[in-house]
């Protein structure tokens, strides 16, 4: 839960409590925030903004409601803290705990089933990967006794894994790392539940909350949108647009690499019960697990990023590797195909870590800071923030980083963000500004 108290200090802070973290803030934070994008990053930020006492939060998205489009809505929904080699990803345990806690809150407000404890079977189809996964499983075997069992893995034979899966894995599988604590999330249902949770918090706190169906072309258009409605200017704008963040005029130089991923939905004639992963994934979904969500392709051609999904192209790219994992999938009828475009951040020594930072641009025509520490940038604008580059790890990172973003925005203090996410250097700041054609300035 989140506690708000008038006796709290002027700056928000986190307190560790049994079962999670408490964000302590003054009872009222007179702040209007525009969140651009209603996917995992956007709604993962909107919830703690409202928890923290923001006066108004407006979510701008091209879709008419949550869960209807974008990469978040077509994600496989596998929540686990592991790299492809079975090691912990950056902030893996923290991310798993934060998302699990948010899922519990969402389950309480949703009539839909949002997630289930499915476990995950990571297949090794060659000797080198089997050695890596076995070592990681042995190292993580004691994690079940730790305060968090998120890192628990068990090394299984192919036959033992098949018994858990409910279907026979491929003959070339040399061993399997079983992550029993992994969750399977229905991402469209989860996005709808996140929005419902936002609504509950707003009603309880008396805050303003709106979903505004609008694809804005620039940060300047955010201020114009508020002005046209006769509203007070925004104090902050948080860009959570994924691969479309670079479509904003001021941010066309962002170092995000778009990657299109196509999925196939197949009939689950194999009777698979537990998700499989090995470069590609096969996830039982739907009522009673009657479908298999299989993916994803990796397509980097800029000319084809926004093309409609192609069942033929997806089948040509996916069916062979999927059959290596689950041979009985070869005769499964294809039900449909969908696609989304992920935004990949620059690779760092921690792997693919999202970009989360205060941007070196400002939103003209928006409210300037009041001198009390909430000031954005000079020249009459408000602060612009970026929460992007989640790539294929939106589920593990959106909640833990969304909480940090909300805290930083409400305090106007970028140092509250994890240091490694703040890696837009001075040169990149100059690049962003040089791409702007709307009169924005740098620091």
Secondary structure, DSSP 8 states (H G I E B T S, - for coil): ---B-TTS-SS-EEEEETTEEEEEB-S-EEEEEEEE--SHHHHHHHHHHHHTTEEEEEEEESSSSTTSSHHHHT---EE--B-TTS-B-TTHHHHHHHHHHHHHHHHHH-SS--EE---EEEEE-SHHHHHHHHHHHHHHGGGGGSS--TT--EEE-HHHHHHHHTS---TT--EEEEETT-EEE-HHHHHHHHHHHHHHHHHHHT-EEEEEE---SSSHHHHHHHHHTT----SEEEE--GGGGGGSGGGTT---EEEEEEEEEEE-TT---SEEESSSEEEEESGGG-EEEEE---B--GGGTTS---HHHHHHHHHHHHHHH-GGGGG--EEEEEEEEEEE---BTTBS--EEEEEEEEETTS----SSS---STTT-EEEEEEE-BTT-HHHHHHHHHHHHHHHHHHT-GGGS-GGG----HHHHHHHHHH--S-----
